[in-house]
Each structure stands twice: as structure tokens, then as C-alpha cells.
Amino acid sequence: MSNNTESFDIVDENNLPLGNTKSRSEVHTSKNYWHRATHIWIVNEKNEILCQQRSMIKDVFPGKWQSFFGGHLKAGQTYKDNAIEELKEELGLNIRENNLQCVHVLKSEPAKHFGQVYILRWDGNTDDLHFDDNEVKSVKWFTIDALKQRMLTGDFCNKLDEKVKETLSSYAATKRD
């Protein structure tokens, strides 16, 4: 569950630490402070993307579908440590740092955060996932085409990350060769 007493490191518009922290509540309410987050795209062998339906009690976009997992970095936390922690918390997945492929860092003006984007290749069974009902309501695999269609309906709270899409296209091309 979201903890409004969490503190986030505050960074400038270039993602450089400013040396101070603010509460989650203050960062989300004011929308004046740049901070950091992780976005982990989970992709299977068929290049399908595991998407989540966010819990109804989330403070941002409750009940909406999202095509990645992750969260905000707590004060003092690294991107990779946060990604590993979020996957454990949200899905019950235990992964190692080297399982995460860095794609890029995106700058989200509306959210005022820098999101380290990762891809995790995972071919497990969704029935084996143990997610916290306070974070994730349900999960489902989507093809890229199906995902793009659903994003047009307003069911999703995010867009398809073009760099993730390019990376997945290169996976598919490599597989065909």
C-alpha cells in the first residue's frame, strides 16, 4: 500500500540530487518536486507484456491498467534496489539485479519524475504470482497490438514506451534470424 510518510530524494530538472527529501504526500500533492521512479516492463518469450490493474486504493490512477510495474525510489534508494523491491512487493518475484535490462531514463513532466525503464524477461505462470492486493488487483498478458488498442480506450494510465517497443522489436527480429 502507498505510504504517505515515505520520503523521496528530490532532484533537479536534470536528475541531479539536491540533497533534500520531501514526503510522498507533499511530492504528489504539490507536483513541484522532481523525484525518481522505476518502470519495469515484464516481457515473455512471445513478446507479450505483463500488465497490471492497479488496486482501487492506490493514490494515483486507482483501478486503471498499467503496462509496467515499479514505484518511487525511497530516500537513499538506487534505481535497481527499488526495482527489485517493487517486483517482490507487487508480484512476489525474487529476481537478481543482472536480470534487469536497462532501456533508458525517461523524464515525465506531468509526473515530475525521472523513471529508469527496465525490461525483465520472465516466462513464468501468472497463477504463481503472489501480489499484494493493496498494490495490484490483477495481471494479464497483452500483445503489443492489443496493448496499443486498449490504450486508446482510456483503460490504461500510461502510453506505450517507444524505446521499450523498439527493444521488443529487436528481440523479435533476432528470434526470426
Secondary structure, 3 states (H helix, E strand, C coil): CCCCCCEEEEECCCCCEEEEEEEHHHHHHHCCCEEEEEEEEEECCCCCEEEEEECCCCCCCCCCEECCECCECCCCCCHHHHHHHHHHHHHCCCCCHHHEEEEEEEEECCCCEEEEEEEEECCCCHHHCCCCCCCEEEEEEECHHHHHHHHHCCCECCCCCHHHHHHHHHHHHHHHC
